[in-house]
Amino acid sequence: MRSISNSVIMHIDLDAFFVSVEQALNPELKGKPVVVGGKPDRRGVVASASYEARAFGLHAGMPLITARRLCPQAIFIEGSFTRYREASQRFMAILADFSPYLEPVSLDEAYLDVTGFESIHGSIHQMALAIKQRIKEELGLSASVGIASGKVVAKIAAELSKPDGLLEVAAGEERSFLAPLPIAKLPGIGKKAEGILNGLGINTIGQLANMPLSALKGHFGVFAELLHRHANGIDDRKIEPPAAAKSISRETTFAQDTRDRSLLKATLGYLSERVGAELRQKGRQAGCVTLKLRYADFSTITRRHTLIKATDADQTIFDTGLKLLTTALSLEKQLVRLIGIGVSNLTEVGRQLDMLDSSAQRLERLNEAIDRIRKKYGFTAIQTGRTLPLKDIFPETGDGYTLHTPSLSR
């Protein structure tokens, strides 16, 4: 952790990330209205829209059917979480070359503490230009950058500079920079909070900054103080390195609601194998398995089971999830809209196998062999019997099935 005195924070945000990755891979898509999220004749929502598509009113979270109505000439792409994750890893590696004080926020954005780095690059502005240039040259992507004394102002500056911009807010000018902006620009202000503030006659961040803290507490409680500080451009939060993952999960939304047990079982099997593979890749074992189901009426349940012994085995994750699924289906007769499987209570691999437990040793060797084959030839290069029914439903790519889901199956 670094001292916060005279800090200089940079927020770097990749523009229209999912779409931009697709355009970098297929230059023919550049300059066209492109939507990532799925085919418009299937259920789902927009995950990312190019700026050309946004000109027609398209935005993330919009139903695909609505997007097609607003922009029938748009090119709709299924998307690949694997491609986006790889691009994100390369993006973060570039940032780490410029400063070790890195805080990833999501796949496509991160904070850097660049305090004192002007001596290396000539100025922080030149440093930001160098970062943007490397991202452009190595990834074929554009990034927007905000620079300020704290995270909140840097993030807002990056947002206002989109696309492919750079905006620096000098120390001491944070409050005046924020003052004329609509309150919705302040991170943490959602639709509900915006409605409350509008009802109080507060429409700009400057008006919020001038509001007595005591009055603000009456409406927002403990959140009021943070809100007030940020509206005044005060933000002393430190750059935090990424924490180890506390859980791993995969989920997908079906194109049509279903109670087809063979489909549910096969999909659960595929998602369990994805979770198991990531566990082993990270050198972790899990002590708890969680099943997630969302029904046709959008009600969502989660059911957990704590394992006697931590595991990274696909079979154990699947068997546990299947028992939870069987019980859930016996209690609820609705059709299933979404299914997911996750693991938690993660620990480092360090167990000693029982010398007499030959089945456990055989299963471990089998998983290792499958992982090697999939790493070399793609995830669907080798398949288990429980996932074979998916071959007739979902298209395959080298890295797995394309499951039609608004959240881009991972």
C-alpha positions, 0 to 999 in steps of 0.5 A, spaced: 500 500 500 502 507 498 501 513 501 495 517 499 499 524 500 499 527 493 496 521 490 496 521 482 491 515 480 489 513 473 483 509 471 484 506 464 477 503 461 477 499 454 472 502 449 466 497 448 470 492 450 467 485 447 465 489 441 472 491 440 475 485 441 471 482 435 473 488 431 480 487 432 479 479 430 475 481 424 477 488 421 471 488 417 466 489 423 470 496 424 465 502 423 459 498 423 453 497 428 455 491 432 452 487 438 455 482 442 450 478 446 447 473 441 442 472 435 436 477 435 431 471 434 433 468 441 432 470 448 438 474 451 440 481 452 446 486 449 452 485 452 456 490 448 454 495 443 459 498 438 459 506 438 455 506 431 450 501 434 449 506 440 447 511 435 441 508 434 439 507 442 442 500 443 446 499 450 448 494 454 442 490 458 437 491 452 433 485 450 436 483 443 429 483 440 429 491 442 436 492 439 434 489 432 428 493 432 432 499 433 437 497 429 435 492 424 442 493 420 446 491 426 451 485 426 449 480 432 455 476 434 454 470 440 461 472 443 466 468 447 468 469 454 474 466 453 477 471 447 475 476 452 478 473 458 485 472 454 484 480 452 483 482 459 489 478 461 494 481 456 491 488 458 492 487 465 499 485 463 501 491 459 498 496 465 503 492 470 509 494 466 507 501 467 506 501 475 506 495 480 500 498 484 494 495 479 487 494 481 483 491 476 476 493 477 473 488 471 475 485 465 476 491 461 478 497 466 483 498 472 486 503 476 493 505 477 497 508 482 502 512 478 504 517 483 512 519 482 512 516 475 513 522 471 520 522 472 520 516 468 516 518 462 517 525 463 509 527 465 503 523 467 500 525 461 506 522 457 505 516 461 498 515 459 499 516 452 504 511 452 499 506 455 494 507 450 499 506 444 501 500 447 494 497 448 492 500 441 499 496 438 498 490 442 491 489 442 488 493 437 483 496 442 482 503 444 482 505 451 480 511 455 484 514 461 482 519 466 487 522 471 486 525 478 488 525 485 483 519 487 479 514 484 472 517 483 474 523 479 479 519 475 473 514 473 468 519 471 474 523 467 475 516 463 468 516 462 467 523 460 473 522 455 470 516 451 471 513 446 479 513 446 480 519 450 484 522 455 482 527 461 486 529 466 483 533 472 489 537 476 489 537 484 485 542 487 480 542 481 476 536 483 470 539 486 469 544 480 470 539 475 464 535 478 460 541 480 456 541 473 455 534 472 449 530 473 448 526 479 447 520 475 455 521 473 457 519 480 459 512 481 454 509 486 448 513 484 443 508 481 436 510 479 433 509 486 438 514 489 437 519 483 430 519 484 430 521 491 435 526 490 431 529 484 425 529 489 430 534 493 431 538 488 438 535 487 440 535 479 448 536 479 454 533 483 455 540 485 448 541 488 449 534 492 456 537 494 453 543 497 447 539 501 448 539 508 451 532 510 445 531 516 440 532 511 443 527 506 444 522 512 436 522 513 435 519 506 441 515 505 444 513 512 451 511 513 452 511 505 451 519 506 458 521 508 461 517 502 456 520 497 458 527 500 465 526 500 465 523 493 461 529 491 466 534 493 472 530 490 474 527 496 477 520 495 482 517 499 481 510 497 488 506 496 489 502 490 488 494 492 491 489 489 486 483 486 484 478 492 484 471 490 478 468 488 473 466 493 468 462 489 468 459 482 461 459 478 458 458 471 451 459 469 447 459 462 440 461 460 436 457 456 433 459 449 427 456 452 424 455 459 425 447 460 424 441 464 427 436 460 431 432 465 436 430 460 438 437 457 438 440 465 443 434 466 447 435 460 448 442 461 450 441 469 455 436 467 458 441 462 458 447 467 461 442 472 467 440 468 468 448 466 468 449 474 473 443 475 477 445 470 478 452 473 479 449 480 485 445 477 488 450 473 488 455 479 491 449 484 485 450 488 480 445 491 473 446 494 469 445 500 462 447 498 458 446 492 452 451 490 446 450 485 443 456 482 436 455 478 432 461 475 425 459 474 420 462 468 417 467 473 424 469 474 424 467 482 431 464 483 434 459 488 440 457 490 442 450 494 448 449 497 452 442 500 458 442 504 463 436 502 466 432 507 472 433 503 475 438 499 475 436 491 477 439 484 474 433 481 469 434 476 465 428 478 464 430 485 462 437 483 457 434 478 454 428 482 453 433 488 450 438 483 445 433 480 443 431 487 441 438 489 438 439 482 433 432 483 431 435 490 429 442 487 425 439 481 421 435 485 419 441 490 418 446 484 414 444 478 416 451 474 420 450 467 427 452 468 430 459 465 437 458 468 442 453 471 448 454 474 453 451 478 459 454 483 464 452 488 466 456 494 470 455 501 476 454 496 483 452 499 490 450 496 491 443 494 495 440 499 491 433 501 494 427 502 491 421 498 489 415 502 494 410 500 488 405 499 483 409 495 485 407 488 479 410 485 481 417 488 488 416 485 485 414 478 480 420 478 485 425 479 490 422 473 484 422 469 482 429 470 490 431 469 490 427 462 483 430 460 486 437 462 492 436 458 488 434 452 483 440 452 489 445 453 492 442 447 486 441 442 480 445 445 475 444 451 470 439 446 476 435 443 474 430 449 467 429 452 464 425 457 458 421 456 454 426 460 455 432 456 454 428 449 446 431 448 449 438 448 452 436 441 445 436 438 443 443 441 449 447 441 454 449 436 461 447 438 467 452 438 474 449 439 474 452 446 467 449 448 459 450 446 456 456 445 451 456 450 445 462 448 445 466 454 445 474 455 451 473 460 456 470 455 457 463 458 464 462 461 
